[in-house]
Amino acid sequence: MTATVLMCGVISAVLAGVADFFAALVSRKLGSFLTLLYMIAGSAVVLVLAQMLWAREAPLSTGDTAILFLVAGAALVGYLAFYRGLALGPVAVVSPIAACDGAVAALIGIVLLGESIGATHVVAIGLLVLGVALAATDLRELRKGLRAPGKGPLLALVTMVCFGIAIAGITSMASRSGSALLPILVLRGCILLQMTAAAGVRRQWYLPGAGMALVLAALGVGLLDTASLLALTRGMVAQEGARVALLGPLYGAYPVVTVMLTLVVLRERLVANQWLGIGLAMAGTALMAM
């Protein structure tokens, strides 16, 4: 893995972690559905303008667009399952399971896409996934949560698989098309169509009393999230032979960034296993460069 590809993966994780942190803050007031709707809508508009005024790349084939529509469906199911899983809890169980989506992306890259990686990279992926899972939870709360009945863990598994599919789908499509922008544009457009239909059924477009500042905040989070995906796909087209199995786990390390922001901004205390997880994730990232 070249330094450029590694840097793209790290930047994508950092931006996604920052976006996830602020999305959590905004969704507490706006609700998860409307937050996601505004995030997707704002980013879709910006991507369309970028395509029209700057990139002007040839459109994807009908078959590739259909594949991305299915990938968009998986991403949307993952978002909704994650938010619902957090609502049903316990968070200490839902978060670490969902945080293993990078492992799913790596498996898809190796098993379905036929990618090959070295022994060092296998160790790096293992450290990344284990580190992210440890950083995302307090083991003491995890033990309590595992004894609590509920659908939270099942929804977390759905999130893990769906997000893994989405990560693998968008990175592999970037490599296939040679474009960092178009796969994200089509993906966002497909999710927006699906969410618009859902909003029409739910008759939920705006939260009374929310205020324009909150809507703008959600739009800003969407731009951060889109920038993270652009960095990810840029890594796939920056080098011939870049692999989903390596970039996927790097991007999947974004919960570590979110946890660090809670420490710095919200002054939340981290327990020992979270510090260990952060260290393992950093070690895994360093091994990726070898």
C-alpha positions as CSV (number, residue, x, y, z in Angstrom):
1,M,0.0,0.0,0.0
2,T,1.5,3.3,-1.0
3,A,1.6,6.4,1.2
4,T,-1.1,8.1,-0.9
5,V,-3.5,5.3,-0.6
6,L,-2.8,4.9,3.2
7,M,-3.3,8.7,3.7
8,C,-6.6,8.6,1.8
9,G,-7.8,5.7,4.1
10,V,-6.8,7.6,7.2
11,I,-8.4,10.9,6.1
12,S,-11.6,9.0,5.2
13,A,-11.7,7.5,8.7
14,V,-11.0,10.9,10.4
15,L,-13.7,12.7,8.5
16,A,-16.2,9.9,9.0
17,G,-15.5,9.9,12.7
18,V,-16.0,13.7,13.0
19,A,-19.2,13.4,10.9
20,D,-20.5,10.6,13.2
21,F,-19.8,12.7,16.3
22,F,-21.7,15.7,15.1
23,A,-24.5,13.5,13.6
24,A,-25.0,12.1,17.1
25,L,-25.3,15.6,18.6
26,V,-27.7,16.9,15.8
27,S,-29.9,13.7,15.9
28,R,-30.6,14.2,19.6
29,K,-32.6,17.3,18.7
30,L,-33.7,16.6,15.1
31,G,-34.2,12.9,15.3
32,S,-32.2,10.2,13.4
33,F,-34.5,10.1,10.3
34,L,-34.6,13.8,9.5
35,T,-30.9,14.1,10.3
36,L,-30.1,11.4,7.8
37,L,-32.6,12.9,5.2
38,Y,-31.0,16.3,5.4
39,M,-27.5,14.9,5.3
40,I,-28.2,12.9,2.2
41,A,-30.1,15.7,0.5
42,G,-27.4,18.3,1.0
43,S,-24.6,16.1,-0.1
44,A,-26.5,15.0,-3.2
45,V,-27.0,18.6,-4.3
46,V,-23.3,19.4,-3.8
47,L,-22.2,16.3,-5.7
48,V,-24.5,17.1,-8.6
49,L,-23.1,20.6,-8.9
50,A,-19.6,19.2,-8.7
51,Q,-20.3,16.8,-11.5
52,M,-21.9,19.5,-13.7
53,L,-19.4,22.3,-13.1
54,W,-16.1,20.4,-12.5
55,A,-15.8,16.7,-13.1
56,R,-18.2,16.2,-16.1
57,E,-17.4,12.5,-16.2
58,A,-19.2,10.0,-18.4
59,P,-22.3,8.4,-16.6
60,L,-22.1,4.9,-15.1
61,S,-23.6,2.0,-17.1
62,T,-27.2,0.9,-16.3
63,G,-25.8,-2.3,-14.7
64,D,-23.4,-0.4,-12.4
65,T,-26.2,2.0,-11.5
66,A,-28.5,-0.9,-10.6
67,I,-25.7,-2.4,-8.4
68,L,-25.3,0.9,-6.6
69,F,-29.0,1.2,-6.1
70,L,-28.8,-2.2,-4.2
71,V,-25.8,-1.0,-2.3
72,A,-27.7,2.2,-1.4
73,G,-30.5,0.0,-0.1
74,A,-28.0,-1.9,2.1
75,A,-26.6,1.4,3.4
76,L,-30.0,2.8,4.2
77,V,-31.0,-0.4,6.0
78,G,-27.7,-0.2,7.9
79,Y,-28.4,3.4,9.0
80,L,-31.9,2.6,10.2
81,A,-30.9,-0.6,11.9
82,F,-28.1,1.2,13.8
83,Y,-30.3,4.0,15.0
84,R,-33.0,1.6,16.0
85,G,-30.5,-0.7,17.7
86,L,-29.2,2.2,19.8
87,A,-32.8,3.0,20.8
88,L,-33.4,-0.5,21.9
89,G,-30.0,-0.9,23.4
90,P,-27.9,-1.6,25.2
91,V,-25.4,0.7,23.5
92,A,-22.5,-1.1,25.0
93,V,-23.4,-4.2,22.9
94,V,-24.7,-2.5,19.7
95,S,-21.7,-0.1,19.1
96,P,-18.8,-2.7,19.2
97,I,-20.7,-5.2,17.0
98,A,-21.6,-2.5,14.4
99,A,-18.1,-1.2,14.5
100,C,-16.8,-4.4,12.9
101,D,-18.1,-3.4,9.5
102,G,-14.6,-3.0,8.2
103,A,-14.0,-6.8,8.7
104,V,-17.1,-7.5,6.6
105,A,-15.7,-5.2,3.8
106,A,-12.4,-7.1,4.0
107,L,-14.1,-10.4,3.7
108,I,-16.1,-9.3,0.7
109,G,-12.9,-8.0,-0.9
110,I,-11.1,-11.3,-0.4
111,V,-13.9,-13.9,-0.9
112,L,-16.1,-12.2,-3.5
113,L,-13.8,-9.8,-5.3
114,G,-10.8,-12.3,-5.3
115,E,-8.3,-9.9,-3.7
116,S,-5.1,-11.2,-2.1
117,I,-3.3,-9.7,0.8
118,G,-0.2,-10.6,2.7
119,A,0.2,-12.0,6.2
120,T,1.2,-8.6,7.6
121,H,-2.0,-7.1,6.2
122,V,-4.1,-9.9,7.8
123,V,-2.5,-9.0,11.2
124,A,-3.1,-5.3,10.5
125,I,-6.8,-5.9,9.7
126,G,-7.2,-8.0,12.9
127,L,-5.6,-5.3,15.0
128,L,-7.8,-2.6,13.4
129,V,-11.1,-4.5,13.9
130,L,-10.3,-5.6,17.4
131,G,-9.1,-2.1,18.3
132,V,-12.2,-0.5,17.0
133,A,-14.5,-2.9,18.8
134,L,-12.6,-2.3,22.1
135,A,-12.6,1.5,21.6
136,A,-16.3,1.6,20.9
137,T,-17.4,0.2,24.3
138,D,-16.8,-0.1,28.0
139,L,-16.3,-3.9,28.7
140,R,-18.0,-3.5,32.1
141,E,-21.1,-2.2,30.4
142,L,-20.8,-4.8,27.7
143,R,-21.0,-7.7,30.2
144,K,-24.1,-6.1,31.7
145,G,-25.6,-5.6,28.2
146,L,-25.1,-9.2,27.1
147,R,-27.3,-10.3,30.0
148,A,-30.1,-7.9,28.9
149,P,-32.7,-9.4,26.5
150,G,-33.7,-7.4,23.4
151,K,-33.2,-7.0,19.7
152,G,-30.3,-4.6,19.9
153,P,-27.6,-7.1,19.2
154,L,-29.5,-8.5,16.2
155,L,-29.9,-5.1,14.7
156,A,-26.2,-4.4,15.3
157,L,-25.4,-7.5,13.3
158,V,-27.6,-6.2,10.5
159,T,-25.8,-2.8,10.7
160,M,-22.4,-4.5,10.6
161,V,-23.2,-6.5,7.5
162,C,-25.0,-3.7,5.6
163,F,-22.3,-1.1,6.3
164,G,-19.7,-3.7,5.2
165,I,-21.6,-4.2,2.0
166,A,-21.8,-0.5,1.4
167,I,-18.1,0.1,2.0
168,A,-17.1,-2.7,-0.3
169,G,-19.6,-1.7,-2.9
170,I,-18.6,1.9,-3.2
171,T,-14.9,1.2,-3.1
172,S,-15.0,-1.6,-5.7
173,M,-17.3,0.5,-8.0
174,A,-14.8,3.4,-7.8
175,S,-12.0,1.0,-8.9
176,R,-14.2,-0.4,-11.6
177,S,-15.3,3.0,-13.0
178,G,-12.0,4.8,-12.4
179,S,-14.0,7.7,-10.8
180,A,-13.9,8.9,-7.2
181,L,-17.0,11.1,-7.7
182,L,-19.6,9.2,-9.7
183,P,-20.1,6.2,-7.5
184,I,-20.8,8.4,-4.5
185,L,-23.1,10.7,-6.6
186,V,-25.1,7.7,-7.8
187,L,-25.2,6.2,-4.3
188,R,-26.4,9.4,-2.6
189,G,-29.0,9.9,-5.3
190,C,-30.3,6.3,-4.8
191,I,-30.4,6.7,-1.0
192,L,-32.2,10.1,-1.4
193,L,-34.9,8.6,-3.7
194,Q,-35.5,5.8,-1.1
195,M,-35.5,8.2,1.8
196,T,-37.8,10.7,0.0
197,A,-40.3,7.8,-0.6
198,A,-40.0,6.9,3.1
199,A,-40.5,10.5,4.2
200,G,-43.6,10.7,2.0
201,V,-45.1,7.6,3.6
202,R,-44.2,8.8,7.1
203,R,-45.3,12.4,6.2
204,Q,-42.2,13.6,8.0
205,W,-40.2,16.4,6.3
206,Y,-39.6,18.9,9.1
207,L,-39.6,19.0,12.9
208,P,-41.7,22.0,14.1
209,G,-39.5,24.4,16.1
210,A,-36.3,22.8,15.0
211,G,-34.9,26.1,13.5
212,M,-32.8,26.7,10.4
213,A,-29.5,26.4,12.4
214,L,-30.2,22.8,13.2
215,V,-31.1,22.0,9.5
216,L,-27.9,23.7,8.4
217,A,-25.9,21.7,10.9
218,A,-27.4,18.5,9.5
219,L,-26.4,19.6,6.0
220,G,-22.9,20.3,7.2
221,V,-22.6,16.8,8.7
222,G,-23.7,15.4,5.4
223,L,-20.9,17.3,3.6
224,L,-18.3,15.9,6.1
225,D,-19.6,12.4,5.6
226,T,-19.5,12.8,1.8
227,A,-15.9,14.2,2.0
228,S,-15.0,11.0,3.9
229,L,-16.4,8.8,1.1
230,L,-14.6,10.9,-1.5
231,A,-11.3,10.4,0.3
232,L,-12.1,6.6,0.4
233,T,-12.9,6.3,-3.3
234,R,-9.9,8.6,-4.1
235,G,-7.7,6.0,-2.5
236,M,-9.1,3.3,-4.8
237,V,-8.3,5.3,-7.9
238,A,-5.0,6.7,-6.7
239,Q,-3.2,3.5,-7.3
240,E,-3.8,0.6,-9.7
241,G,-4.5,-2.5,-7.8
242,A,-5.7,-0.7,-4.6
243,R,-7.7,-3.2,-2.6
244,V,-11.1,-3.1,-0.9
245,A,-9.8,-5.5,1.7
246,L,-7.3,-2.9,3.0
247,L,-9.1,0.4,2.5
248,G,-12.4,-1.0,4.0
249,P,-10.9,-1.7,7.4
250,L,-9.1,1.6,7.4
251,Y,-12.3,3.5,6.8
252,G,-14.0,1.3,9.3
253,A,-11.7,2.6,12.1
254,Y,-13.8,5.9,12.2
255,P,-15.4,5.0,15.6
256,V,-12.0,5.5,17.2
257,V,-12.0,9.1,16.0
258,T,-15.6,9.6,17.4
259,V,-14.5,8.2,20.8
260,M,-11.5,10.5,20.9
261,L,-13.7,13.5,20.2
262,T,-16.0,12.6,23.1
263,L,-12.9,12.6,25.2
264,V,-11.7,16.0,24.0
265,V,-14.9,17.9,23.4
266,L,-17.4,16.3,25.9
267,R,-14.8,15.5,28.5
268,E,-16.0,11.9,28.8
269,R,-13.7,9.5,30.5
270,L,-12.3,6.5,28.7
271,V,-11.8,3.1,30.4
272,A,-8.7,1.0,30.1
273,N,-10.0,-1.3,27.3
274,Q,-10.9,1.8,25.2
275,W,-7.3,3.1,25.5
276,L,-6.1,-0.4,24.6
277,G,-8.5,-0.4,21.6
278,I,-7.1,3.0,20.4
279,G,-3.6,1.7,20.6
280,L,-4.4,-1.4,18.7
281,A,-6.1,0.5,16.0
282,M,-3.1,2.8,15.6
283,A,-0.8,-0.2,15.5
284,G,-3.0,-1.8,12.8
285,T,-2.9,1.4,10.8
286,A,0.9,1.5,11.0
287,L,1.2,-2.1,9.8
288,M,-1.0,-1.2,6.8
289,A,1.9,0.9,5.5
290,M,4.3,-2.1,5.5
